Amino acid sequence: MIDRETTPLIRPIRPDEFSALGELTVAAYHSLPTEMPHQQIYDGRLRDVATRAQTSCVLVAVGPGGELLGGATYVSGPEDPYSEELNQGEAGIRMLAVDPVCHGRGVGRALTLACIDRARSAGRRRVVLHTGDWMPAAKHLYESLGFHRVPAVDFSPAPGIDLLGYALDLVGSES
């Protein structure tokens, strides 16, 4: 476990970590106050880190002892199968998850900032992500980093799951 003074190392995932990140991601989503409809079906997608890593950049946060603290999928653009209809010049963040015992310790922030840095380095103009009203801590994190609501990119991937679109404009931004 990390303390509040430790910044986790963010790096691309290794194949030997696929299973552990899949289970951590499922545990993180199950720690939310409301279970999503179709959760068991979505759990399969959350566990399938190997498939995501074939086409997208899956990042992990690790602690000082190498322990896995969380992960996120950085989506480089609309050509990525995990893009959720990104437009040209946009990057995305998907399936960000933090080990429930590490909530509130900056792991989610570090993962989000790493994705923003990748997008900025790639010359993307905007980072887009989706979250839900049932994820108040995630909404707070994204808003604290400058993401703003973009209702035009809201969508519902399945009945009863309403995802809220957020974006961070990078053009002319230094943060």
GIMO-V352375 format. One record per backbone hydrogen bond with DSSP energy under -0.5 kcal/mol. CO is the residue of the C=O (numbers start at 1). NH is the residue of the N-H. Records with the same first field share a line. If there is no record, write none. Layout:
CO=NH ; NH
//
This chain:
3=6
6=8
9=62
11=60
14=17
15=18
17=21
18=22
19=23
20=24
21=25
22=26
23=27
24=28
25=29
26=30
27=31
28=31
29=32
36=39
38=42
39=43
40=44
41=44 ; 45
42=46
43=47
44=48
47=49
48=52
49=53
50=54
51=54 ; 55
52=55 ; 56
56=58
57=59 ; 74
58=13
59=72
60=11 ; 62
61=69 ; 70
62=9
63=66
67=63
69=99
70=61
71=97
72=59 ; 74
73=75 ; 94
74=57 ; 76
75=92
77=80
80=83
87=90
89=125 ; 126
91=128
92=75
93=130
94=73
97=71
99=102
100=103
102=105
106=110
107=111
108=112
109=113
110=114
111=115
112=116
113=117
114=118
115=119
116=120
117=121
118=122
119=124
120=123
125=170 ; 171
126=91
127=168
128=93
129=166
131=164
132=135
135=139
136=140
137=141
138=142
139=143
140=144
141=145
142=145 ; 147
143=146
148=167
150=153
151=154
155=157 ; 163
158=161
160=162
161=158 ; 163
163=155
164=131
165=150
166=129
167=148
168=127
170=173
//
